Amino acid sequence: MTYQTLLFETRDAVAIITVNRPDKMNALNDQVVEELRDAIERVATDATIRGAIITGAGAKAFIAGADIGDLAKQGSFDGKARSLRGQRILRRMETCGKPFIAAVNGFALGGGCELAMACHLRIASANARFGQPEVKLGIITGYAGSQRLPRLVGKGRALQLLLSGEMIDAQEAYRIGLANRVVPADQLLAEAEKTLRGIIANAPLSLALTIEVVDRGLDMTLEDASLLEANLFGLLASSLDMKEGLTAFLEKRPPEFTGQ
Ligand code: COA
């Protein structure tokens, strides 16, 4: 697919996806959503890509939410369909087994904050703002933000954001655990890439199964989740990467993982 609203760049196993509608604060219209679906699928299925960074074009916005013009036209059933479609795309990103980092370079509002929450880490520039302003528009979150936000920051803080519709700054997002780090704006992409490269230097199967066990385990009992962990721990014992990781340590050399 040729993208009209995204920039897609790959650099040594890292994909950098930039939502590119700066004149509209990178709002997610139907075309952006379709192109994001394609870009996420590309990351998920291209074996040469090990992880991705998602950011927004321009200095002001990461993504200022769903396109309010599109929302204004929707009826009940296409509203539901739009919500389910967005949820499916974010879930694909969250569960495809490769790490995604949101490099939040400005406003992350509504669907933008929801997309950032579906990424595995969020690195914010000092000028970033986060918020779920849906209640100010007579709607609610549609990309599962009502579910991911309390899982990330706890029910009380989530309800404060969801019910007030107010924005918080990057430091507050960091304080409540919504942002993993805050960095100066001019270092955001470099820091996000450095973080991602640090992650993908690790064993690929370990990364995929860590994502899986944390994601699935959170909705299980501690006992069932612990059993899932033990099963995946055992499964990795059949991988070449486990042998390589342990042998490399014992031989005092860096490991060379192959993802097998
Ligand atoms: N959908 C569609 N267009 C949007 C948009 C959105 N979510 N967010 C911003 N835009 C557009 C504005 O309409 C404006 O377009 P125009 O120049 O054609 O009039 C352009 O982006 C610039 O936005 P503007 O509001 O002029 O910039 P600002 O710096 O004064 O304010 C925001 C920035 C992000 C605070 C403000 O645009 C805003 O509140 N956006 C809506 C956020 C929101 O409610 N998102 C949740 C949607 S569910």
py3Dmol code that shows the C-alpha trace and the ligand (Angstrom):
import py3Dmol

protein = """\
ATOM      1  CA  MET A   1       0.000   0.000   0.000  1.00  0.00           C
ATOM      2  CA  THR A   2       1.225   3.519  -0.782  1.00  0.00           C
ATOM      3  CA  TYR A   3       0.607   5.787   2.167  1.00  0.00           C
ATOM      4  CA  GLN A   4      -0.915   9.270   1.845  1.00  0.00           C
ATOM      5  CA  THR A   5      -1.197  10.045   5.549  1.00  0.00           C
ATOM      6  CA  LEU A   6       1.720   8.096   7.026  1.00  0.00           C
ATOM      7  CA  LEU A   7       5.462   8.069   6.635  1.00  0.00           C
ATOM      8  CA  PHE A   8       6.929   4.581   6.953  1.00  0.00           C
ATOM      9  CA  GLU A   9      10.663   4.228   7.264  1.00  0.00           C
ATOM     10  CA  THR A  10      12.723   1.187   8.178  1.00  0.00           C
ATOM     11  CA  ARG A  11      16.240   1.455   9.602  1.00  0.00           C
ATOM     12  CA  ASP A  12      18.157  -1.670  10.604  1.00  0.00           C
ATOM     13  CA  ALA A  13      15.192  -3.726  11.799  1.00  0.00           C
ATOM     14  CA  VAL A  14      13.312  -0.753  13.284  1.00  0.00           C
ATOM     15  CA  ALA A  15      10.218   0.714  11.611  1.00  0.00           C
ATOM     16  CA  ILE A  16       9.358   4.353  12.238  1.00  0.00           C
ATOM     17  CA  ILE A  17       5.719   5.140  11.532  1.00  0.00           C
ATOM     18  CA  THR A  18       4.831   8.830  11.493  1.00  0.00           C
ATOM     19  CA  VAL A  19       1.204   9.926  11.293  1.00  0.00           C
ATOM     20  CA  ASN A  20       1.458  12.766   8.842  1.00  0.00           C
ATOM     21  CA  ARG A  21      -1.491  15.178   8.994  1.00  0.00           C
ATOM     22  CA  PRO A  22       0.133  17.986  10.956  1.00  0.00           C
ATOM     23  CA  ASP A  23      -2.377  20.605   9.734  1.00  0.00           C
ATOM     24  CA  LYS A  24      -5.119  18.546  11.453  1.00  0.00           C
ATOM     25  CA  MET A  25      -3.063  17.679  14.534  1.00  0.00           C
ATOM     26  CA  ASN A  26      -2.578  14.175  13.031  1.00  0.00           C
ATOM     27  CA  ALA A  27      -6.221  13.331  13.778  1.00  0.00           C
ATOM     28  CA  LEU A  28      -7.216   9.783  12.877  1.00  0.00           C
ATOM     29  CA  ASN A  29      -9.584   9.920   9.935  1.00  0.00           C
ATOM     30  CA  ASP A  30     -10.677   6.710   8.202  1.00  0.00           C
ATOM     31  CA  GLN A  31      -7.758   6.866   5.769  1.00  0.00           C
ATOM     32  CA  VAL A  32      -5.159   7.204   8.532  1.00  0.00           C
ATOM     33  CA  VAL A  33      -6.755   4.275  10.357  1.00  0.00           C
ATOM     34  CA  GLU A  34      -6.660   2.087   7.234  1.00  0.00           C
ATOM     35  CA  GLU A  35      -3.040   3.020   6.555  1.00  0.00           C
ATOM     36  CA  LEU A  36      -2.122   2.371  10.190  1.00  0.00           C
ATOM     37  CA  ARG A  37      -3.769  -1.044   9.909  1.00  0.00           C
ATOM     38  CA  ASP A  38      -1.593  -1.813   6.913  1.00  0.00           C
ATOM     39  CA  ALA A  39       1.575  -0.446   8.546  1.00  0.00           C
ATOM     40  CA  ILE A  40       1.010  -2.452  11.739  1.00  0.00           C
ATOM     41  CA  GLU A  41       0.393  -5.597   9.692  1.00  0.00           C
ATOM     42  CA  ARG A  42       3.624  -4.934   7.843  1.00  0.00           C
ATOM     43  CA  VAL A  43       5.568  -4.690  11.097  1.00  0.00           C
ATOM     44  CA  ALA A  44       3.826  -7.805  12.421  1.00  0.00           C
ATOM     45  CA  THR A  45       4.598  -9.946   9.374  1.00  0.00           C
ATOM     46  CA  ASP A  46       7.915  -8.677   7.998  1.00  0.00           C
ATOM     47  CA  ALA A  47      10.625 -10.834   9.566  1.00  0.00           C
ATOM     48  CA  THR A  48      13.260  -8.159   8.928  1.00  0.00           C
ATOM     49  CA  ILE A  49      11.410  -5.717  11.230  1.00  0.00           C
ATOM     50  CA  ARG A  50      11.946  -6.355  14.962  1.00  0.00           C
ATOM     51  CA  GLY A  51      10.042  -3.434  16.483  1.00  0.00           C
ATOM     52  CA  ALA A  52       8.441  -0.083  15.715  1.00  0.00           C
ATOM     53  CA  ILE A  53       8.139   3.494  16.863  1.00  0.00           C
ATOM     54  CA  ILE A  54       4.940   5.439  16.283  1.00  0.00           C
ATOM     55  CA  THR A  55       5.052   9.225  16.351  1.00  0.00           C
ATOM     56  CA  GLY A  56       3.296  12.261  14.900  1.00  0.00           C
ATOM     57  CA  ALA A  57       4.483  14.777  12.322  1.00  0.00           C
ATOM     58  CA  GLY A  58       5.177  18.340  13.403  1.00  0.00           C
ATOM     59  CA  ALA A  59       6.068  19.832  16.756  1.00  0.00           C
ATOM     60  CA  LYS A  60       2.573  20.145  18.253  1.00  0.00           C
ATOM     61  CA  ALA A  61       0.684  16.875  18.067  1.00  0.00           C
ATOM     62  CA  PHE A  62       1.248  13.176  18.451  1.00  0.00           C
ATOM     63  CA  ILE A  63      -2.373  12.405  17.518  1.00  0.00           C
ATOM     64  CA  ALA A  64      -5.232  14.693  18.627  1.00  0.00           C
ATOM     65  CA  GLY A  65      -7.762  11.870  18.535  1.00  0.00           C
ATOM     66  CA  ALA A  66     -10.260  10.512  16.091  1.00  0.00           C
ATOM     67  CA  ASP A  67     -11.222  12.938  13.340  1.00  0.00           C
ATOM     68  CA  ILE A  68     -14.142  14.827  14.822  1.00  0.00           C
ATOM     69  CA  GLY A  69     -15.493  15.537  11.314  1.00  0.00           C
ATOM     70  CA  ASP A  70     -15.835  11.785  10.698  1.00  0.00           C
ATOM     71  CA  LEU A  71     -17.432  11.207  14.106  1.00  0.00           C
ATOM     72  CA  ALA A  72     -19.979  13.929  13.422  1.00  0.00           C
ATOM     73  CA  LYS A  73     -21.357  11.933  10.483  1.00  0.00           C
ATOM     74  CA  GLN A  74     -21.706   8.565  12.178  1.00  0.00           C
ATOM     75  CA  GLY A  75     -24.841   6.722  13.251  1.00  0.00           C
ATOM     76  CA  SER A  76     -25.123   3.962  15.873  1.00  0.00           C
ATOM     77  CA  PHE A  77     -24.057   1.066  13.752  1.00  0.00           C
ATOM     78  CA  ASP A  78     -21.188   2.675  11.875  1.00  0.00           C
ATOM     79  CA  GLY A  79     -20.113   4.174  15.223  1.00  0.00           C
ATOM     80  CA  LYS A  80     -19.903   0.699  16.691  1.00  0.00           C
ATOM     81  CA  ALA A  81     -18.146  -0.622  13.580  1.00  0.00           C
ATOM     82  CA  ARG A  82     -15.599   2.234  13.734  1.00  0.00           C
ATOM     83  CA  SER A  83     -14.915   1.462  17.378  1.00  0.00           C
ATOM     84  CA  LEU A  84     -14.531  -2.296  16.807  1.00  0.00           C
ATOM     85  CA  ARG A  85     -12.259  -1.729  13.835  1.00  0.00           C
ATOM     86  CA  GLY A  86      -9.961   0.585  15.787  1.00  0.00           C
ATOM     87  CA  GLN A  87      -9.942  -1.840  18.710  1.00  0.00           C
ATOM     88  CA  ARG A  88      -8.958  -4.740  16.424  1.00  0.00           C
ATOM     89  CA  ILE A  89      -6.085  -2.779  14.881  1.00  0.00           C
ATOM     90  CA  LEU A  90      -4.681  -1.705  18.249  1.00  0.00           C
ATOM     91  CA  ARG A  91      -5.060  -5.227  19.593  1.00  0.00           C
ATOM     92  CA  ARG A  92      -3.131  -6.603  16.617  1.00  0.00           C
ATOM     93  CA  MET A  93      -0.327  -4.179  17.423  1.00  0.00           C
ATOM     94  CA  GLU A  94      -0.416  -5.040  21.116  1.00  0.00           C
ATOM     95  CA  THR A  95      -0.325  -8.805  20.594  1.00  0.00           C
ATOM     96  CA  CYS A  96       1.788  -9.296  17.455  1.00  0.00           C
ATOM     97  CA  GLY A  97       4.839 -10.141  19.566  1.00  0.00           C
ATOM     98  CA  LYS A  98       7.032  -7.220  18.497  1.00  0.00           C
ATOM     99  CA  PRO A  99       7.639  -4.180  20.703  1.00  0.00           C
ATOM    100  CA  PHE A 100       5.998  -0.883  19.736  1.00  0.00           C
ATOM    101  CA  ILE A 101       7.034   2.392  21.348  1.00  0.00           C
ATOM    102  CA  ALA A 102       4.891   5.525  21.185  1.00  0.00           C
ATOM    103  CA  ALA A 103       7.147   8.575  20.855  1.00  0.00           C
ATOM    104  CA  VAL A 104       4.624  11.111  22.105  1.00  0.00           C
ATOM    105  CA  ASN A 105       5.737  14.427  20.639  1.00  0.00           C
ATOM    106  CA  GLY A 106       2.761  16.624  21.574  1.00  0.00           C
ATOM    107  CA  PHE A 107      -1.001  16.264  22.083  1.00  0.00           C
ATOM    108  CA  ALA A 108      -2.040  12.625  22.630  1.00  0.00           C
ATOM    109  CA  LEU A 109      -5.766  13.040  23.005  1.00  0.00           C
ATOM    110  CA  GLY A 110      -8.698  10.658  22.660  1.00  0.00           C
ATOM    111  CA  GLY A 111      -7.794   7.960  20.144  1.00  0.00           C
ATOM    112  CA  GLY A 112      -4.211   9.280  20.178  1.00  0.00           C
ATOM    113  CA  CYS A 113      -3.867   8.555  23.881  1.00  0.00           C
ATOM    114  CA  GLU A 114      -5.588   5.204  23.312  1.00  0.00           C
ATOM    115  CA  LEU A 115      -3.143   4.309  20.544  1.00  0.00           C
ATOM    116  CA  ALA A 116      -0.215   5.300  22.771  1.00  0.00           C
ATOM    117  CA  MET A 117      -1.617   3.096  25.544  1.00  0.00           C
ATOM    118  CA  ALA A 118      -1.794   0.102  23.201  1.00  0.00           C
ATOM    119  CA  CYS A 119       1.942   0.509  22.517  1.00  0.00           C
ATOM    120  CA  HIS A 120       4.220  -1.370  24.888  1.00  0.00           C
ATOM    121  CA  LEU A 121       6.075   1.750  26.074  1.00  0.00           C
ATOM    122  CA  ARG A 122       5.383   5.471  25.919  1.00  0.00           C
ATOM    123  CA  ILE A 123       8.218   7.961  25.787  1.00  0.00           C
ATOM    124  CA  ALA A 124       7.001  11.542  26.025  1.00  0.00           C
ATOM    125  CA  SER A 125       8.624  14.784  24.994  1.00  0.00           C
ATOM    126  CA  ALA A 126       8.538  17.478  27.669  1.00  0.00           C
ATOM    127  CA  ASN A 127       5.779  19.317  25.751  1.00  0.00           C
ATOM    128  CA  ALA A 128       3.487  16.265  25.436  1.00  0.00           C
ATOM    129  CA  ARG A 129      -0.086  16.437  26.727  1.00  0.00           C
ATOM    130  CA  PHE A 130      -2.274  13.437  27.396  1.00  0.00           C
ATOM    131  CA  GLY A 131      -6.049  13.342  27.768  1.00  0.00           C
ATOM    132  CA  GLN A 132      -9.300  11.560  27.092  1.00  0.00           C
ATOM    133  CA  PRO A 133     -11.616  14.469  26.247  1.00  0.00           C
ATOM    134  CA  GLU A 134     -14.475  12.319  24.888  1.00  0.00           C
ATOM    135  CA  VAL A 135     -16.961  13.352  27.591  1.00  0.00           C
ATOM    136  CA  LYS A 136     -16.602  16.940  26.415  1.00  0.00           C
ATOM    137  CA  LEU A 137     -17.913  15.817  23.014  1.00  0.00           C
ATOM    138  CA  GLY A 138     -20.819  13.676  24.205  1.00  0.00           C
ATOM    139  CA  ILE A 139     -19.039  10.398  23.420  1.00  0.00           C
ATOM    140  CA  ILE A 140     -16.845   7.915  25.292  1.00  0.00           C
ATOM    141  CA  THR A 141     -13.564   6.240  24.412  1.00  0.00           C
ATOM    142  CA  GLY A 142     -13.879   3.872  21.456  1.00  0.00           C
ATOM    143  CA  TYR A 143     -10.464   2.231  21.138  1.00  0.00           C
ATOM    144  CA  ALA A 144     -10.585   0.481  24.540  1.00  0.00           C
ATOM    145  CA  GLY A 145      -9.083   3.416  26.411  1.00  0.00           C
ATOM    146  CA  SER A 146     -11.609   2.864  29.203  1.00  0.00           C
ATOM    147  CA  GLN A 147      -9.976  -0.540  29.702  1.00  0.00           C
ATOM    148  CA  ARG A 148      -6.285   0.146  29.104  1.00  0.00           C
ATOM    149  CA  LEU A 149      -6.131   3.367  31.138  1.00  0.00           C
ATOM    150  CA  PRO A 150      -7.197   1.774  34.468  1.00  0.00           C
ATOM    151  CA  ARG A 151      -4.886  -1.155  33.774  1.00  0.00           C
ATOM    152  CA  LEU A 152      -1.998   1.271  33.338  1.00  0.00           C
ATOM    153  CA  VAL A 153      -2.642   3.862  36.040  1.00  0.00           C
ATOM    154  CA  GLY A 154      -5.312   2.369  38.343  1.00  0.00           C
ATOM    155  CA  LYS A 155      -9.067   2.902  38.456  1.00  0.00           C
ATOM    156  CA  GLY A 156      -9.104   6.132  40.469  1.00  0.00           C
ATOM    157  CA  ARG A 157      -6.626   7.993  38.279  1.00  0.00           C
ATOM    158  CA  ALA A 158      -8.242   6.610  35.129  1.00  0.00           C
ATOM    159  CA  LEU A 159     -11.665   7.815  36.191  1.00  0.00           C
ATOM    160  CA  GLN A 160     -10.248  11.224  37.019  1.00  0.00           C
ATOM    161  CA  LEU A 161      -8.930  11.560  33.460  1.00  0.00           C
ATOM    162  CA  LEU A 162     -11.945   9.956  31.785  1.00  0.00           C
ATOM    163  CA  LEU A 163     -14.596  11.901  33.742  1.00  0.00           C
ATOM    164  CA  SER A 164     -12.895  15.311  33.731  1.00  0.00           C
ATOM    165  CA  GLY A 165     -11.762  15.141  30.109  1.00  0.00           C
ATOM    166  CA  GLU A 166      -8.858  17.360  31.209  1.00  0.00           C
ATOM    167  CA  MET A 167      -5.335  17.096  29.837  1.00  0.00           C
ATOM    168  CA  ILE A 168      -2.275  16.315  31.911  1.00  0.00           C
ATOM    169  CA  ASP A 169       1.287  17.284  31.059  1.00  0.00           C
ATOM    170  CA  ALA A 170       4.196  14.928  30.442  1.00  0.00           C
ATOM    171  CA  GLN A 171       5.524  15.065  34.013  1.00  0.00           C
ATOM    172  CA  GLU A 172       2.118  14.201  35.460  1.00  0.00           C
ATOM    173  CA  ALA A 173       1.763  11.379  32.905  1.00  0.00           C
ATOM    174  CA  TYR A 174       5.139  10.093  34.081  1.00  0.00           C
ATOM    175  CA  ARG A 175       4.172  10.457  37.742  1.00  0.00           C
ATOM    176  CA  ILE A 176       1.038   8.326  37.315  1.00  0.00           C
ATOM    177  CA  GLY A 177       2.737   5.718  35.119  1.00  0.00           C
ATOM    178  CA  LEU A 178       1.143   6.671  31.814  1.00  0.00           C
ATOM    179  CA  ALA A 179       4.501   7.731  30.336  1.00  0.00           C
ATOM    180  CA  ASN A 180       7.564   5.557  30.904  1.00  0.00           C
ATOM    181  CA  ARG A 181       9.974   8.462  30.453  1.00  0.00           C
ATOM    182  CA  VAL A 182      10.018  12.163  29.666  1.00  0.00           C
ATOM    183  CA  VAL A 183      12.799  13.530  27.461  1.00  0.00           C
ATOM    184  CA  PRO A 184      13.564  16.901  25.820  1.00  0.00           C
ATOM    185  CA  ALA A 185      11.591  17.319  22.591  1.00  0.00           C
ATOM    186  CA  ASP A 186      14.683  17.439  20.390  1.00  0.00           C
ATOM    187  CA  GLN A 187      15.874  14.081  21.762  1.00  0.00           C
ATOM    188  CA  LEU A 188      12.568  12.230  21.584  1.00  0.00           C
ATOM    189  CA  LEU A 189      13.079  10.141  18.462  1.00  0.00           C
ATOM    190  CA  ALA A 190      16.701   9.371  19.237  1.00  0.00           C
ATOM    191  CA  GLU A 191      15.784   8.266  22.775  1.00  0.00           C
ATOM    192  CA  ALA A 192      12.849   6.176  21.529  1.00  0.00           C
ATOM    193  CA  GLU A 193      15.095   4.485  18.978  1.00  0.00           C
ATOM    194  CA  LYS A 194      17.831   3.887  21.564  1.00  0.00           C
ATOM    195  CA  THR A 195      15.291   2.323  23.925  1.00  0.00           C
ATOM    196  CA  LEU A 196      13.856   0.137  21.176  1.00  0.00           C
ATOM    197  CA  ARG A 197      17.295  -0.982  20.010  1.00  0.00           C
ATOM    198  CA  GLY A 198      18.145  -1.914  23.593  1.00  0.00           C
ATOM    199  CA  ILE A 199      15.004  -4.060  23.694  1.00  0.00           C
ATOM    200  CA  ILE A 200      15.448  -5.770  20.332  1.00  0.00           C
ATOM    201  CA  ALA A 201      19.024  -6.709  21.168  1.00  0.00           C
ATOM    202  CA  ASN A 202      17.389  -9.295  23.463  1.00  0.00           C
ATOM    203  CA  ALA A 203      16.133 -12.701  22.381  1.00  0.00           C
ATOM    204  CA  PRO A 204      13.163 -12.278  19.994  1.00  0.00           C
ATOM    205  CA  LEU A 205      11.178 -15.242  21.331  1.00  0.00           C
ATOM    206  CA  SER A 206      11.713 -14.045  24.901  1.00  0.00           C
ATOM    207  CA  LEU A 207      10.341 -10.641  23.917  1.00  0.00           C
ATOM    208  CA  ALA A 208       7.292 -12.113  22.170  1.00  0.00           C
ATOM    209  CA  LEU A 209       6.493 -14.440  25.064  1.00  0.00           C
ATOM    210  CA  THR A 210       7.042 -11.688  27.644  1.00  0.00           C
ATOM    211  CA  ILE A 211       4.533  -9.530  25.807  1.00  0.00           C
ATOM    212  CA  GLU A 212       2.137 -12.489  25.688  1.00  0.00           C
ATOM    213  CA  VAL A 213       2.410 -13.511  29.329  1.00  0.00           C
ATOM    214  CA  VAL A 214       2.057  -9.967  30.667  1.00  0.00           C
ATOM    215  CA  ASP A 215      -0.858  -9.219  28.331  1.00  0.00           C
ATOM    216  CA  ARG A 216      -2.773 -12.452  28.934  1.00  0.00           C
ATOM    217  CA  GLY A 217      -1.734 -12.904  32.526  1.00  0.00           C
ATOM    218  CA  LEU A 218      -3.272  -9.624  33.680  1.00  0.00           C
ATOM    219  CA  ASP A 219      -6.762 -10.948  32.982  1.00  0.00           C
ATOM    220  CA  MET A 220      -6.179 -14.335  34.656  1.00  0.00           C
ATOM    221  CA  THR A 221      -6.036 -15.473  38.254  1.00  0.00           C
ATOM    222  CA  LEU A 222      -2.521 -15.353  39.709  1.00  0.00           C
ATOM    223  CA  GLU A 223      -2.489 -19.133  39.736  1.00  0.00           C
ATOM    224  CA  ASP A 224      -3.488 -19.524  36.070  1.00  0.00           C
ATOM    225  CA  ALA A 225      -1.168 -16.731  34.959  1.00  0.00           C
ATOM    226  CA  SER A 226       1.707 -18.303  36.869  1.00  0.00           C
ATOM    227  CA  LEU A 227       1.012 -21.609  35.142  1.00  0.00           C
ATOM    228  CA  LEU A 228       1.006 -19.850  31.761  1.00  0.00           C
ATOM    229  CA  GLU A 229       4.377 -18.343  32.691  1.00  0.00           C
ATOM    230  CA  ALA A 230       5.768 -21.748  33.675  1.00  0.00           C
ATOM    231  CA  ASN A 231       4.564 -23.271  30.404  1.00  0.00           C
ATOM    232  CA  LEU A 232       6.147 -20.507  28.326  1.00  0.00           C
ATOM    233  CA  PHE A 233       9.316 -20.712  30.431  1.00  0.00           C
ATOM    234  CA  GLY A 234       9.440 -24.428  29.634  1.00  0.00           C
ATOM    235  CA  LEU A 235       8.685 -23.839  25.956  1.00  0.00           C
ATOM    236  CA  LEU A 236      11.707 -21.548  25.648  1.00  0.00           C
ATOM    237  CA  ALA A 237      13.936 -24.385  26.835  1.00  0.00           C
ATOM    238  CA  SER A 238      13.476 -25.895  23.372  1.00  0.00           C
ATOM    239  CA  SER A 239      14.726 -22.720  21.651  1.00  0.00           C
ATOM    240  CA  LEU A 240      18.183 -22.255  20.175  1.00  0.00           C
ATOM    241  CA  ASP A 241      18.146 -18.753  21.627  1.00  0.00           C
ATOM    242  CA  MET A 242      17.960 -20.086  25.189  1.00  0.00           C
ATOM    243  CA  LYS A 243      20.987 -22.284  24.535  1.00  0.00           C
ATOM    244  CA  GLU A 244      22.781 -19.378  22.910  1.00  0.00           C
ATOM    245  CA  GLY A 245      21.909 -16.914  25.708  1.00  0.00           C
ATOM    246  CA  LEU A 246      23.056 -19.213  28.492  1.00  0.00           C
ATOM    247  CA  THR A 247      26.150 -20.465  26.649  1.00  0.00           C
ATOM    248  CA  ALA A 248      27.202 -16.946  25.694  1.00  0.00           C
ATOM    249  CA  PHE A 249      26.990 -15.902  29.356  1.00  0.00           C
ATOM    250  CA  LEU A 250      29.079 -18.867  30.465  1.00  0.00           C
ATOM    251  CA  GLU A 251      31.599 -18.218  27.684  1.00  0.00           C
ATOM    252  CA  LYS A 252      31.723 -14.512  28.611  1.00  0.00           C
ATOM    253  CA  ARG A 253      30.771 -13.312  25.132  1.00  0.00           C
ATOM    254  CA  PRO A 254      27.785 -11.402  23.741  1.00  0.00           C
ATOM    255  CA  PRO A 255      24.927 -13.647  22.540  1.00  0.00           C
ATOM    256  CA  GLU A 256      23.945 -13.910  18.895  1.00  0.00           C
ATOM    257  CA  PHE A 257      20.215 -14.541  18.850  1.00  0.00           C
ATOM    258  CA  THR A 258      18.436 -15.818  15.761  1.00  0.00           C
ATOM    259  CA  GLY A 259      14.850 -15.935  16.983  1.00  0.00           C
ATOM    260  CA  GLN A 260      14.722 -19.731  16.814  1.00  0.00           C
TER     261      GLN A 260
END
"""
ligand_1 = """\
48
COA
N -10.384 16.013 14.530
C -10.413 16.804 13.454
N -9.704 17.926 13.348
C -8.917 18.266 14.373
C -8.820 17.480 15.533
C -9.596 16.304 15.597
N -9.556 15.473 16.634
N -7.957 18.072 16.381
C -7.522 19.186 15.772
N -8.106 19.304 14.562
C -7.905 20.371 13.578
C -8.620 21.661 13.963
O -9.989 21.600 13.625
C -7.855 22.647 13.152
O -8.274 22.558 11.819
P -8.500 23.921 10.935
O -7.135 24.581 10.909
O -8.936 23.405 9.603
O -9.520 24.727 11.681
C -6.427 22.117 13.186
O -6.546 20.738 13.527
C -5.572 22.785 14.240
O -6.235 22.685 15.503
P -6.492 23.938 16.467
O -7.633 23.579 17.354
O -6.618 25.191 15.669
O -5.100 23.958 17.270
P -4.865 24.446 18.763
O -3.393 24.465 18.946
O -5.639 25.676 19.077
O -5.497 23.280 19.688
C -5.936 20.975 20.323
C -4.969 21.977 19.634
C -5.390 19.588 20.081
C -5.992 21.298 21.834
C -7.350 21.137 19.734
O -7.256 21.049 18.313
C -8.331 20.104 20.189
O -8.860 20.190 21.283
N -8.609 19.083 19.314
C -9.619 18.094 19.581
C -9.119 17.079 20.578
C -10.168 16.058 20.887
O -11.226 16.337 21.423
N -9.871 14.795 20.543
C -10.702 13.684 20.844
C -11.536 13.304 19.692
S -12.503 11.893 20.087
"""
view = py3Dmol.view(width=600, height=400)
view.addModel(protein, "pdb")
view.setStyle({"model": 0}, {"cartoon": {"style": "trace"}})
view.addModel(ligand_1, "xyz")
view.setStyle({"model": 1}, {"stick": {}})
view.zoomTo()
view.show()
